[in-house]
């Protein structure tokens, strides 16, 4: 695998989790069936939900299992709008509140609701570290009657931790539910749904070494009902579909392992991240670290490199067996700047030079040394290649 430093994109599944997953796949019976085989599977499923709930600080009944984080987010946002339309009438105006620095699972759902349901999106600015401005949020809440506020627990690109407690307090005082995308933070920050004071929270298994295609929407038992995104059986509260018992069991096993790593190694991970930051900045002095320096995910290092395209840096590092990510999306083969960095006020040219290193609990000092040893040469080559703009 070489040097893998893209844990925020997906985390490798540990061998112990693979063994649990394979064993669980041998189970027979639909957990919604009433015969003995089905009820045995139901008991296994409920046991896994209890384990997940214990780690994220919610009640098992509040967990709605999904096909991943994207479905969970879409369920929260679209479900809130559709529920408001059902209660107030289909022509009643609806408003959602969020920032332009969210994950695309949120942004694309918001844009769809704007285009197809006429929902107004009230955008809250973020500061130059990617942190939501709570003063602006308070003004927006006073001027609107939103159906939901959507925020991140920690930004998936630049790693900045958001003031979720204050966001929840302001929103709930205004009578507005809050959805928090905790997908990037899961396994790296302590999470307690009840203490956060939010209405809904999205999670994804593959970010913590579980299987792809498994996630959850945690919805408070006191939350207003959401309209369903999927229909066809009502197997769960507001969500239809046969439940993936093996996937949920593997999710629970992966989350327990990751939580153990967080408790034992989060400070070590942050120190290793800081070592990488210091050595890269020493090797290439005009590198700029983006996001909060103090309140950020422990394994996240996000930088911009002047005079470089992030995609070119990624390609050149990959040639050395080093896997990282950029802050940009590529559409129709044309590099585009990171929307998060643009929301933070950076220019398009600066934003195109983004590179994200996301370390895991198994990242070694040898991995760090491998990156540092090639980074100056990679930057030199990327600068020689030039920018997409021709400048």
C-alpha positions in Angstrom: 0.0 0.0 0.0 3.0 2.3 0.3 2.6 5.3 2.6 -1.1 5.8 3.1 -2.0 9.3 4.4 -5.6 9.6 3.3 -7.5 8.3 6.3 -10.1 11.0 6.0 -11.1 9.6 2.6 -11.4 6.1 3.9 -9.6 3.9 6.5 -8.2 0.5 5.9 -10.2 -2.3 7.5 -8.2 -3.9 10.3 -7.8 -7.7 10.2 -9.7 -8.2 13.4 -12.7 -6.3 11.9 -12.5 -8.3 8.6 -12.7 -11.5 10.7 -15.8 -10.3 12.5 -17.3 -9.1 9.3 -16.8 -12.5 7.5 -18.1 -14.4 10.5 -21.2 -12.2 10.6 -21.8 -12.8 6.9 -22.5 -16.4 7.7 -25.6 -15.4 9.7 -28.9 -16.6 8.2 -32.2 -14.7 8.4 -33.8 -11.4 7.7 -33.8 -9.4 11.0 -37.4 -8.2 10.2 -38.6 -11.8 10.0 -40.5 -13.2 12.9 -39.2 -16.8 12.8 -36.3 -17.9 15.0 -33.5 -17.3 12.4 -34.8 -13.8 11.8 -35.0 -13.0 15.5 -31.5 -14.3 16.1 -30.3 -11.8 13.5 -32.4 -9.1 15.1 -30.7 -9.8 18.4 -27.3 -9.5 16.8 -28.3 -6.3 15.1 -29.6 -4.7 18.3 -26.5 -5.7 20.1 -24.3 -4.0 17.6 -26.5 -0.9 17.8 -26.1 -0.8 21.5 -22.3 -0.9 21.1 -22.4 2.0 18.6 -24.7 4.0 20.8 -22.5 3.5 23.8 -19.6 5.1 22.0 -21.4 8.1 20.4 -23.5 8.9 23.5 -27.0 8.2 22.2 -29.8 5.7 22.8 -30.0 2.6 20.5 -33.5 3.6 19.4 -32.1 6.9 18.1 -29.9 5.1 15.5 -31.3 4.9 12.0 -29.1 2.6 10.0 -28.3 3.9 6.4 -26.2 3.0 3.4 -23.6 5.5 4.5 -23.0 9.1 5.5 -24.4 10.6 2.3 -27.8 8.9 2.8 -27.8 10.0 6.4 -27.2 13.6 5.5 -29.7 13.6 2.7 -32.3 12.0 5.0 -31.8 14.8 7.6 -31.9 17.7 5.2 -34.5 16.6 2.7 -36.6 14.9 5.4 -36.7 18.2 7.3 -37.9 20.2 4.3 -40.5 17.6 3.2 -41.8 17.3 6.7 -42.2 21.1 6.9 -44.0 21.1 3.6 -46.3 18.4 4.7 -47.1 20.2 8.0 -47.4 23.8 6.6 -48.5 23.1 3.0 -46.5 22.4 -0.1 -46.3 26.0 -1.1 -45.0 27.2 2.2 -41.5 28.7 1.9 -38.7 26.7 3.6 -35.2 27.8 4.6 -32.1 25.8 5.5 -29.0 27.3 7.2 -25.5 26.1 6.5 -22.0 27.2 5.3 -20.3 27.0 1.9 -17.5 25.0 3.6 -19.6 21.8 4.2 -18.9 18.4 2.6 -20.4 18.0 -0.8 -22.9 15.5 0.6 -24.5 18.5 2.4 -23.8 21.1 -0.3 -25.2 19.0 -3.1 -28.3 18.2 -1.1 -28.8 21.9 -0.3 -28.4 22.8 -4.0 -30.9 20.1 -5.0 -33.5 21.3 -2.5 -33.0 24.9 -3.7 -33.5 23.9 -7.4 -36.3 21.3 -6.9 -38.2 22.4 -3.8 -37.6 26.2 -3.9 -35.8 26.0 -0.5 -33.9 29.2 0.4 -30.4 28.5 1.6 -29.2 31.0 4.2 -25.4 30.9 4.1 -23.4 31.5 7.3 -19.9 32.8 6.6 -16.8 31.0 7.9 -13.6 32.7 9.1 -10.1 32.4 7.6 -9.7 29.1 9.5 -13.0 27.6 8.2 -14.9 28.1 11.4 -18.6 29.1 11.4 -19.3 32.6 12.5 -21.8 32.3 15.3 -22.6 36.0 15.4 -23.8 35.8 11.8 -25.7 32.6 12.6 -27.6 34.5 15.4 -28.6 37.2 13.0 -29.8 34.7 10.4 -31.8 32.8 12.9 -33.5 36.0 14.0 -34.4 36.9 10.4 -35.6 33.5 9.3 -37.7 30.6 10.4 -35.4 27.8 9.2 -36.4 24.1 9.2 -32.9 23.1 10.1 -29.3 24.3 10.6 -26.6 22.0 9.1 -23.0 22.1 10.3 -19.9 20.0 10.6 -18.4 18.8 13.8 -15.0 19.1 12.2 -14.3 20.2 8.6 -13.3 17.3 6.5 -10.7 19.2 4.4 -8.9 21.6 6.8 -9.8 19.8 10.0 -11.1 22.8 12.0 -13.4 21.9 14.8 -16.7 23.8 14.8 -18.3 25.4 17.8 -21.2 22.9 17.8 -22.2 23.6 21.4 -22.8 27.3 20.6 -24.4 26.5 17.3 -26.8 24.1 19.0 -27.6 26.6 21.8 -28.4 29.5 19.4 -30.4 27.3 17.1 -32.5 25.5 19.7 -33.2 28.8 21.4 -34.7 29.9 18.1 -36.7 26.7 17.8 -34.6 25.3 15.0 -33.3 21.7 14.8 -29.6 21.1 14.2 -28.0 18.4 12.1 -24.3 17.8 12.6 -22.1 15.9 10.1 -19.7 14.1 12.5 -18.3 11.8 9.8 -14.8 13.2 9.7 -14.6 13.6 13.5 -15.7 10.0 14.3 -12.9 8.1 15.9 -10.7 11.2 16.3 -12.7 13.4 18.7 -14.8 12.4 21.8 -18.5 12.4 20.6 -21.5 12.4 22.9 -24.7 13.0 21.0 -26.7 13.9 24.1 -24.2 16.4 25.3 -23.8 18.1 21.9 -27.4 19.1 22.2 -28.1 18.6 18.5 -31.2 17.1 16.9 -29.5 14.8 14.4 -26.0 13.5 13.6 -24.6 11.6 10.6 -21.9 8.8 10.8 -20.1 6.6 8.3 -18.5 3.2 9.0 -15.7 3.2 6.4 -14.1 6.3 7.9 -13.2 4.2 11.0 -12.2 1.0 9.3 -15.6 -0.5 8.9 -17.3 -1.5 5.6 -18.2 0.8 2.8 -22.0 1.2 2.4 -22.9 1.3 6.1 -23.7 4.4 8.1 -26.2 5.9 10.5 -28.3 8.9 11.2 -28.7 9.5 14.9 -32.0 11.2 15.4 -33.1 12.4 18.8 -36.2 10.6 20.2 -37.5 14.1 20.9 -36.9 15.4 17.3 -39.7 16.4 15.0 -40.4 13.5 12.6 -38.6 13.6 9.2 -40.2 12.6 6.0 -38.7 9.4 4.6 -36.2 9.5 1.8 -36.7 5.8 1.0 -40.0 3.8 1.1 -40.8 0.2 1.0 -41.2 -1.6 4.3 -40.8 0.7 7.2 -38.1 -1.5 8.8 -36.8 1.4 10.8 -38.1 4.7 12.1 -38.6 6.7 8.9 -36.4 4.4 6.7 -37.2 1.4 4.6 -34.8 -1.3 3.4 -33.5 -4.7 4.6 -31.0 -4.2 7.3 -27.3 -5.2 6.7 -26.6 -7.1 9.9 -23.0 -8.1 9.1 -22.2 -4.5 8.0 -23.5 -3.1 11.3 -21.7 -5.7 13.3 -18.5 -4.8 11.5 -19.2 -1.1 12.1 -19.5 -1.7 15.8 -16.3 -3.7 15.9 -14.4 -1.1 13.9 -15.7 1.8 16.0 -14.8 0.1 19.2 -11.2 -0.5 17.9 -11.0 3.1 16.7 -12.3 4.5 20.0 -9.6 2.5 21.9 -7.1 4.0 19.5 -8.5 7.5 20.1 -8.3 7.2 23.9 -4.8 5.8 23.9 -3.1 7.5 20.9 -4.9 10.8 20.0 -2.1 12.9 21.6 0.5 10.8 19.9 -1.2 11.2 16.5 -1.4 15.0 16.9 2.3 15.0 17.8 3.2 13.0 14.7 1.1 15.4 12.6 2.9 18.3 14.1 6.2 16.7 13.3 5.2 16.4 9.6 4.0 20.0 9.6 7.3 21.3 11.0 9.4 19.3 8.7 7.5 20.2 5.6 7.5 23.9 6.4 11.2 23.7 7.1 11.8 21.9 3.8 9.6 24.3 1.8 9.4 27.6 3.8 6.5 29.2 1.8 4.1 26.3 2.5 1.1 27.7 4.4 -0.9 25.6 6.9 -4.7 26.0 6.6 -7.4 25.6 9.2 -7.2 26.1 12.9 -3.8 25.5 14.5 -5.3 24.8 17.9 -8.7 23.2 17.5 -8.4 20.7 14.6 -8.6 17.0 14.0 -5.4 15.3 15.4 -4.4 13.6 12.2 -5.3 16.4 9.8 -2.6 18.6 8.1 -3.9 20.8 5.3 -1.5 23.0 3.3 -1.3 25.2 0.3 1.8 25.3 -1.8 2.3 28.5 -3.8 2.9 28.0 -7.5 1.6 24.4 -7.5 -1.5 22.6 -8.6 -2.6 20.3 -5.8 -3.5 17.6 -8.4 0.1 17.7 -9.7 1.5 17.4 -6.2 -0.8 14.4 -5.6 0.3 12.7 -8.8 4.0 13.2 -8.1 3.7 12.0 -4.5 1.8 8.9 -5.8 4.7 8.1 -8.0 6.7 7.7 -4.8 4.1 5.5 -3.2 2.7 8.2 -1.0 -1.1 8.5 -1.1 -2.7 11.8 0.0 -5.6 14.0 -1.1 -6.2 17.4 -2.5 -8.7 20.0 -1.5 -10.0 20.2 -5.0 -12.6 18.4 -7.1 -12.0 17.6 -10.7 -14.9 18.1 -13.0 -14.7 17.0 -16.7 -10.9 16.8 -16.3 -10.6 20.5 -15.4 -9.0 21.2 -11.9 -11.2 23.3 -9.7 -10.2 25.1 -6.5 -11.3 23.8 -3.1 -14.7 25.2 -2.2 -13.7 25.2 1.4 -10.7 27.4 0.8 -12.7 29.7 -1.3 -15.3 30.0 1.5 -12.4 30.9 3.8 -11.5 33.9 1.5 -8.6 32.5 -0.4 -8.1 33.3 -4.1 -8.7 30.6 -6.7 -5.0 30.4 -7.6 -4.1 29.8 -3.9 -6.9 27.3 -3.4 -5.7 25.2 -6.3 -2.5 24.5 -4.5 -4.2 22.6 -1.7 -2.9 19.3 -0.3 -4.4 17.3 2.6 -2.4 14.8 4.6 -4.6 12.8 6.9 -2.7 10.5 9.3 -4.1 7.5 11.1 -3.2 5.8 14.4 -0.9 3.4 12.6 1.1 6.1 10.8 4.8 5.6 11.6 7.8 7.9 11.8 9.1 6.1 8.8 6.0 7.2 6.9 6.7 10.8 7.9 10.3 10.6 6.8 9.3 9.1 3.5 7.1 12.1 2.8 9.7 14.7 3.9 12.5 13.1 1.9 10.7 13.6 -1.4 8.6 16.7 -0.8 11.1 19.4 -1.8 11.8 17.6 -5.1 8.0 17.1 -5.7 7.3 20.8 -5.1 10.1 21.7 -7.5 8.7 19.5 -10.2 5.1 20.7 -9.7 6.3 24.3 -10.0 8.1 23.5 -13.2 4.8 22.1 -14.5 3.1 25.4 -13.8 -0.5 26.3 -12.9 -3.6 25.5 -14.9 -4.2 29.2 -15.4 -0.9 29.5 -17.1 0.5 31.8 -14.5 
